[in-house]
Structures are given as C-alpha cells and as structure tokens.
Amino acid sequence: MIRNLFFTVLLFFISIHVSASGIDDPPVSYSISGHVSDAATGEVLIAANVYIRELGSGSVTNAYGYYSITLASGSYSIGVSYVGYQSFEKKILLTENQVLNIELLPKSSEIDEVTVSSVKKNQNVSSLEMGTTQLPIQSIRRIPAFMGEVDVIKAIQLLPGVTSTSEGSSGFSVRGGASDQNLILLDEATLYNASHMLGFFSIFNNDAIKDAKLYKGDIPASSGGRLSSLLEVRMKDGNTKQFSGTGGIGTISSRLTLEGPVFNEKTSFLLAGRRTYADVFLPLAKNKDIRDNKLYFYDLNAKINHTFNDNNRLYISSYFGRDVFKNQFAGLDFGNNTITIRWNHLFSSRLFSNFSLIHSDYDYLIATPEGEPNAFEWNSNLKDHSLKADFSYYANPVNVIKFGFVSTYHHFLPGNARGTGSESLFTELLLPDNYALEHGIYISSENKFGRSLSVKYGLRLSGFQNVGKATVYNFDANYNKIDSTVYAPGDFYNSYWGLEPRLGMSYMFSQTTSVKASYARTRQYVQLAQNSTAGTPLDIWFSAGKNIKPQISDQVSLGLFRNFISDKIETSVEVYYKKMSNTIDFKDHAFLLLNPELEGETRIGKSWSAGIEFLIKLNLEKLNGWIAYTYSRTERTIKGINNDQPYAAPYDKPNNVSVVLNYPFTDNIQLGLNWLYSTGNPVTFPTGRFDLMGSVLPIYSKRNEYRMPDYHRLDLSLTWSIPPKQGKKWQSEFNFSIYNAYGRHNAWAINFVPDETDPTKTKAELTYLFSYIPSITYNFKF
Amino acid sequence: MFIKLIRTLIITGTIFLAHSCTEPYDVVLDSSYTRLIVYGEITSDTCVQKIALSKSADYFYNLPAQPVTAADVTITTGDSVISLLENPQIPGTYETPAGFYGLEGQVYSLRISNVDINNDGNPEEYSASAKMPFVVQPDSIGLNYAVYPFFKGTEILLYARDPAETMDFYAFRVLRNGVLLTDSLPEINVQSDLLFNGNYTYGIQAAFLDDEKEGEKVLGGDTICFEMQGISEEYYKFIIEAQTELFGSNPLFSGPPANISTNISNGALGFFTAISIKRSYAIAPPRIN
C-alpha cells in the first residue's frame, strides 16, 4: 500500500517537473557544467558557489565537485567562489553545451580558511539548508584538541545543539537524541563505532579527511536510517598534481599521509596511517608481564580515483582501524573496516549520477590465553553490504531534482562465546545470527520562485525486512519469554515500510536576512543495545523486528538568519520541536551482553525534545570562530521505567554555551580558544538507605531527578608555523595546546561510598578524569 | 564470570589512559519514606538460622540501621510452622532453634507480622518464600600461590562437575582456619552455569585470597575450607544487583542506577533465601616466598 503510494507520488513528482520544465525553459537552452577543484592539489571542492552574474543565481558543487547550470543561449559571466581560494570569473558565450572545469587558486595563507563554513559569504542566509554545518578540515585543525589529537567529532561537539555524551567521549547527542541516533558516514560507508580507546578519540585521521558536514534534523531525502542526525565525513581524493605528504608527531600518536598522481593527473592515490605508541614504552617496565602488554590503536585510510573522461570517474576508498589491548589475563581487539567503490557517470551534462557499492563491518574479539580452565573467546560482528544509486537532474538554474535508491543487507552476529583449548571449562554460547534488508527510495527537488522564495520537498520510502534464518522469541505483556519461533533461511518473516517526507522553505528578505522552516520525518531500524551514557566497544547493534518497532521522529524547525558587516558576522536563531515514537530504553538492571533474549530487556515508549539555538559566527579580518548558546529540553515516557512517569532523557542538558575563537597574532603564530559550559547531566541519586550483609545499600530517587554539577572547560592552543626555506617544499608547525586550561574537576561520575573508618557512614564522591592536559604536536607537509 | 573479567579488562585499559581522581562532593538529598528491611538465609547446615529485620532511613542517616523489634516471625515448610524468637542480645534478629536445618528441594515460607513500619497504628504483614536448590559436592580444591603485577596471593582452584540437566547458580565462600573471609556483600562470589553447564571445572580459580588483605594471607599448615553454595536464580540476581549498586557507576559500563529487586512482599526490601552448602578442604603447603 505504502509502496504503491510512494510510486504514485514519484510519478506525479516527475510529471510536474516535466511539464514545468516545458513551460519555464527557454526555447533553446544549453548547459555549462564541470568540476571545481583546487589548482594546487586537484582536490575537488564541495559546495563551491557557482554564480551567473546576469541572473543573480547559480548553483553549488555537489559532493564530487560537479556543477551544472542550464541557461538560454547567450553571453554570461560565470563566477566561482570558495572561502580560502581566489575567486574565479569568466565571460562565456553559451551557444552549445559546454564543459568548464575550473581550478581555484588557494590564497597564500590558511588563515582565511578558518571559518565555520567554506562556502559563499551569505550561504547561511541564501541556502535552503538549516540546522546544517559544514566543517572543512582546515577549520577543525585550528580548534584546540584533546591531547593534541585533531578530532572531527570533538569539533562537531562544539556546535549548537550538539553535546558530548560524557567527559572526553566521542559519543555525541544531537538535539537531545541518543548517540546511536546519529548516522556517521565515511565516504558513504556507515561507521558503527567511530571511536578509539573507549571513546576518547575518534577514528578520523585529520590528514585523510577533506571535510565533515552535520545535518541536525533537516536531513536530505537521500539519507535515512537514524532519527537525530547525519554526519557525512569525506576523505580526500589524493593530490592529482604532484606527490606530497603530510604528517605529525603528537603526544598520543603519529601519522603520515602520502598522496599523489599515478602516471598522470587522471589517477591519484591517498594512503594515510596513524598509530598510537603508549605501548612503545611498555618494554621499559620492570615487570616482565607488563612488558608483554599491548595497548595501541591504528587507522589506515586508502583511496584511489581515476578519471576516465569528463563523463566517468571511479573512486575506491577504504578505512581499516583496530584497537588492541592485551595483558597476561585477556585481550580485546576491535575495529571498523569499510570499502566504498563509487562510479560517477554523466548521462548528460544535466543528469549526474553516482553508483556506489559499500561494505562496512565492525567486530570485536575478547580472548583469554589457552591452556587455562577459564580460557575463552568471544566475538561479535556486524556487516553491511550496500548498493546505492544517486541521480541529480539539473533542470534549470533554480531547479535540481535528486532521486535514487539504496539497499543494504545487514548481517548481525550479536555474540559467540566459547571455551578455547582442551582444558577450558566453557561450552559454547552462540547467539543466533540475524539478517535484514534495509531499503530507501527517494526523490527530492529544490525550486526557487523569484528572488526571495525557495522551497525544497522530498519524499523517502524506507523499508526494513527481517530475513531468516532466525529464531525469534515471543514475550508476554510483562516481557517474560513464552516460546520461540524459528524461520527458515530466506524467509522474509517481518517487514516495515514507511514514508518520510522532508520539506523546507526559505524566504530571503534581503541578501542578509532570511527566514527558514523545515519538517523532516525519519525512521530508524537498527539501534545500539547500550544502557550507559558513554558506552563501550562491546555494545551491540540490534534491529527492528517482530518485537521491536522502528523508531520514528517528526521534527519541525524554524530559523531566522541575519548577517552583518558584509557577511563578516553571521547570526542565526533556530527553534525546533522533535516528537519521537517507539523510543527504546532498557529495564532496570538490564542484561545486554550475550543475552539471546535481549528484546525482553527493552522497554518502549515515546519522547520529545525542543530547543532554541543561537549562533554568532565571526569571519572578521583576523578573529574567526563562533559563539553558540542552546537552551533545550528532552524527556521520555516509557512504560515500565520510573513508574511510567516522564523523566529527563540521559542527554538532557538545558543550557549549553560554546565559544570557539581563532586569532592570528602574526603570519606565523595563531591562538585558538574553546570555552564550553553546559548544565550537568541528569542523574539518579539515592534518597534512602538500608543496611544489609554489612553494607549500606541505596534506595533511589525517581529516574534522573538530580543533576551532575555544571560542566565548563577552557582549552587553549598556540600554533607556530615555521616559514619554509626558500625553494624547499617542507613546511612545518608546532602546536601547543592545553585541554582544560584552568584545571576544573568536571564530574565524570558521582558515587556514594562508605566512609573508610566507619562503614555505617556514607559520603558522596566526585570522580573526574582530567585536570589540565598540555600537549605538543609537530605537523609537517611537503 | 565473563562480565567481571571484561569489566576488569576495560577498567584496566581506562587506567592506562587516564588516572581518574576523586574528591568529596557536597549534595543535599531528599528524604525517603521508611520501609521494612528483611534479610534471612535458611541453609542446609544444622545451626541457628537467622532473620534480621530493620528499618530503612534517609540516605545520609549515617547511623546503624534501627532494628525492628517485637515482630512475629514464622517459617513454614510443608506442614510444620516454626516461630522464630528474637535474640535479646541482638535486637531485630530472629532465630530458629539450634537444631534447625534446611533440605534441598524444600520450599520455605517466611511470614512477618505485628510490625508497623509506617506508624499508622495498623500492623502490616510481609511474606516471602524460597526453595532450597541442590548443589553438587566438589571433588576437591587446590591451592596455588600466584604473583601478578599488582597483587599476589592464594588461588583456590575448584574441581567439580556442574549438573547438565539443570540451570544452576552458585555462591562461593572461603574460610581460613574456621574464620569466614568472604563475609561481606562485596566479597561474595556468585556464578551461573550459563557458559559451563554440565562441564567439569578442571581447577578453575573460584576464589582468591589477597596477601595484602587482613586475614587472607595463607600460611603453611592453614586449613582452607571452600563452601560451594547452591542458590536460586532470584538470589543470584539480587546479589549481582546489590553488588552493582555497591560498586558505584560510571558512564562507560553502568546503566542508570536502579533499586535492588526483592522477594519480600508489601513494599519491603531485602531478601529471604534458602541455600544448600557443600564443602571441600585443603591444607596449605609451606610457602616458598
């Protein structure tokens, strides 16, 4: 039924555009199209502004640097601008379809690039997007970093509406959502655990990354599968002009990236590696057992792309990263692996397409040494294989139609624990594999009516099909297992389908002022079995099914955007309201690991979040950065939790302030500053106590009735660029940073513990992870 | 066993990364209403079996719990009803006669009356029941002196076969020269046979006596008694939950704090359980180190 409805809407959509183009298009029209790239490296530039001066409108390059504008025949001035690059302008006489590939020259200093956005100056006002931020890697690099490790996700956490899930964690909450409600893509491949070292570092090696874009709610119709946000991270393509390298030696890790053309400019490669070296010092330990320990993580990014001709390009990219920890008792090894193969094909200058084959997997393994009675091995794995096709039809300068589909085959292996070696006590505990197909078909369009009003509208049909072989447990109303049903291999035993409308509009009062509104419905079919706020690498993903309905979110947003001083100061106010159904939480003392009856531990309900986000972005002559304030609330009501009464969601932190500033004192010295403030996380504290077996045990308040102390922190950095010697390619800089510069003891946890001398007495104790942390990083490129 | 091992593993990893610190924290907590607290074990040993009754208090009450005195406490098994008498030396502790012992497979019902916890002038009644599970007799135990990077002590190695036909839950306790060492809630080691149902234990480490802890350093000639206790699944969960809340929480591993489950009716807290006990002994050899 829903599928039929979708296809009816799809046909209607196309027919409207076909008829509209017939009316609006001039009798003779031609396209000017091509790619916009960096003249120094050949890297394509995403979201560069391509502008037709005579029309007062234009287009932006897509994720592959491609643009296409269809115009009536005539003479035009085409301009291209991208922050950090010298603008390009050219007169053209359009009497036939033309290909114009444009290379922009970088400005001499990177200082100009240190802005939140890389696109045209009033893009924040004129674009239809809201709740969206694009962060080029140059901006991220100038933000003071934890232990000197430049981190995409830590930068994202400084944006309005985004908070970290706990001190130092790579987990983040967007507009009150859970961390598993963020879809994190690296070159289109889903990352199921984007962190290293229990979340303290993200998996993104900044030398291999081109940019990151966060959608906080206004998620395009081309994407789906998560309720709260989409974080798109794109790897560099590799320098097509010359062989070059970048790298760094830091407190925690060192990294090296090599890139360059292969034979000629048509093919380029990128190879990036990063590894920590805490374990390098372990052999110095006196104790032999410690000497043999292992503790490190590493990342490898590889990419190769080839331009066959103006109409065909091929990109193959891959990520592989592992965390390894091993001592004499046990070892833990986990990581992600992704491969993305993409083919850009131009059916015509007006019809751009991209076809992707994507593989993603996340796995972990825990093992103890063989030869002992307690020897065991425990592994878990989640694999995705996706086929994706995206099309962009550039109907005219003010109308782009996008459509496509994606199908993903999920294979969940939630856990297999077994004894190893003949002396092991343990038998095998195998949680059955689960299989599912997830689909998305979408169409969307952007239209501009006159010079002021723009609208976008899209529709996504998403579906999820559970596929046998499977064992599904059946539960009564109290979540007690009744029995189980076994489904044969290939049996499509359960399906969910749903429409996800995405709407947006923008009205420009002037070149400096606009008001925008958006509505988005999103559906989520896989989620994390995670009961803690920060989580561990052992948390597993589980899917919708007969016992778990898909989570659904409806979000409306309204925003006012206003720029000052020739767009040097950008301001915005956005309000949002998000209503979510089939929200998942877990019962008290839930048992989530190696539990075949995991679904019986869930409790289902509804939730909402609302907030107002203020943002001031500074793109001044020298001072750059932003100041953001967010007031938000988020609440859940779930049967079986907190006596069925509403309670604050785990990431409900009403007041959030972030100040991110960068100031170049001289051409060679820059100062960076972050200051963060947020209300403390909601927590459950004891209000009563009882004595039992010699210990004092707690009787708790309502769920999340109390709060941790407020969080605030100042980070500072100073970057000293060493001028390159004349005629030498080697450039380098030192980055000195202090995390938590005034050494505030921000609460990581608050526990209630017995007094050391009198066990009948108890006291509250605050645990903090970090005081101030200084670090030095040496970065170079050649 | 898996969960504890993994928790240790990851916590160790965290310590490598960052040395967390603690400091006192001032917090004002709300009051909570008073509840009856019950804890009682019926064991297969022939001895005085005890039921302890007390009252809950506000969290920072910071005094020993108030006993609940003059209650009527009975235990019923089959057709027999035993009235427990309050020990005049230990108010709030109600005892069976000295020759009482529990039997495996038997159901014991606890009834408490004549208490007015909410002070409304109307006495309340509370009840609970517990079935004593079967537990196997360990074949033997072994003692192994072990030195690890950060601690050293005596490992107690268990040789026993878990019954294949049942889902079994165990608690392990250790006595050195007749003195119970694992006498507090944090030290009770409870296990389920989820991952070793029907298997032989082949000398797995079932307990560890830390040289640095008072009374745990094992010397040559010491008699080590290992108690293998059969416990119910509900009691196993109760101990796990109580230990979880006792050990505190952190954002990595802990779910939201939650009240500990109970099998006592009418809003009381605590637990009433029946435990079967089998023992194995070993004499410690002379220490080399």
Interface residues (C-beta under 8 A of the other chain):
Chain A: T165 S166 E167 G168 S169 M197 L198 G199 F200 A278 N287 D289 I290 L295 F325 N327 Q328 F329 A330 L332 I366 T368 P373 N374 F376 W378 A417 G419 E423 S424 L425 F426 T427 L429 N531 S532 T533 A534 G535 T536 L538 F586 D588 H589 A590 L593 L594 P650 V683 T684 F685 P686 T687 G688 R689 F690 D691 L692 M693 G694 S695 L697 P698 I699 Y700 S701 R703 N704 Y706 P709 H745 A747 W748 A749 I750 N751 F752 V753 T760 K761 T762 K763 A764 E765 L766 T767 Y768 L769 F770 S771
Chain B: M1 F2 I3 L5 I6 T8 L9 I10 T12 G13 T14 F16 L17 A18 S20 C21 T22 E23 P24 Y25 D26 V27 L29 D30 S31 S32 Y33 R35 I37 Y39 S54 K55 S56 A57 D58 Y59 F60 Y61 N62 L63 P64 A65 Y148 P149 D183 S184 L185 P186 I188 L194 L195 F196 N197 G198 N199 Y200 T201 Y202 G203 I204 Q205 K237 I240 E241 A242 T244 E245 L246 G248 S249 N250 P251 L252 F253 S254 G255 P256 P257 A258 N259 I260 S261 L269 G270
